[in-house]
């Protein structure tokens, strides 16, 4: 029987593995050789995905690949999409994307045919979690008219278990309009706890620990965290409301920025007891503004958190792509005469924000960090501040 290309490739990899001595390789060489192994892994993934459809049996595929049944089912679903999506097929065939990336893109492509092309661009320049979020958003928006609200309602659930450390793990799945305000309230409580710990002068723990404490307080009914910004923001196109809150057409939105679509009937019910705000944009940008001073008005912060128009996908860290607790960082620090203006803002997560501040300090844009002096009582002095108002684009509605 004639030896196949695949068999020869396997023999070559076996030889490469047998001759690989990591302890004798320098770091630069290790990085270069790892790239080759990663490329080989990606190229092999195409063969697995393409041939999985021939097997068409998740249990057999799981045994053959040494993965879970769930992972095998994902591979079979990806195989089905590969047959109909030329861009995704070509990208996986050439090793441009991994099987995990292809799986996320295939989910979106199955719900929104033609979306693979744009998602492949995301895969090439962004982290995996950014691709996953973008693919999820694409899929949800495509399925918004296919009973998504009812499916979400039926998908709510709760589970809990004790782990190997004896910790009680609780998993809750809420509908978007229920879960979003709970998350916001818990984050506000966690920030309060973190500030209190810092003020007390003790060790400041990772934010996720304060977040766990905040959730515990909410469940116990003792939570005091209240966000300064709205706990829930639903962005609804004016046309959806005037048409009777019955459907969302192409080019329109009815969603929680950064999370996903909300059924128009749910948005309508929430709107009966909510503050309504108008957001005007010129087809690309929100109204321009500029403010001198460190603080940013809540209205402007909320508008910025919607993300770029007209998609309004929410915001994520410009450095790592994290969408958890984004902060608006002054690109040019206020101390270096940078204005509080749209063009001078970049969203950053807390760790990346701190890293950026450290870089600015090293660059001489900020004063060196000094230890706080002991508090001394001083007579209160009356000061006068000159406050400049925000200037809006005169051409904005």
Secondary structure, 3 states (H helix, E strand, C coil): CCCCHHHHHHHHHHHHHHCCCHHHCCHHHHHHHHHHHHHHHHHHHHHHHHHHHHHCCHHHHHHHHCCCHHHHHHHHHHHHHHCCCHHHHHHHHCCCCCHHHHHHHHHHHHHCCCCHHHHHHHHHHCCHHHHHHHHHHHHHHHCCCCCHHHHHHHHCEEEEEECCCCCEEEEEECCHHHHHHHHHHHHHHHHHHHHHHHHHCCCCCCHHHHHHHHHHHHHHCCCCCCCCCCCCCCEECHHHHHCCCCCCCCCCCEEECCCEECCHHHHHHHHCCCCCCCCCECCCCECCCEECCCCCCHHHHHHHHCCCCCCCCCCCCCCCCCCCCCEEEECCCHHHCCCEEHHHEEEECHHHHHHHHHHHHHCCCCCCCCCCCCCCCCCCCCCCCCCCCCCCCCCCC
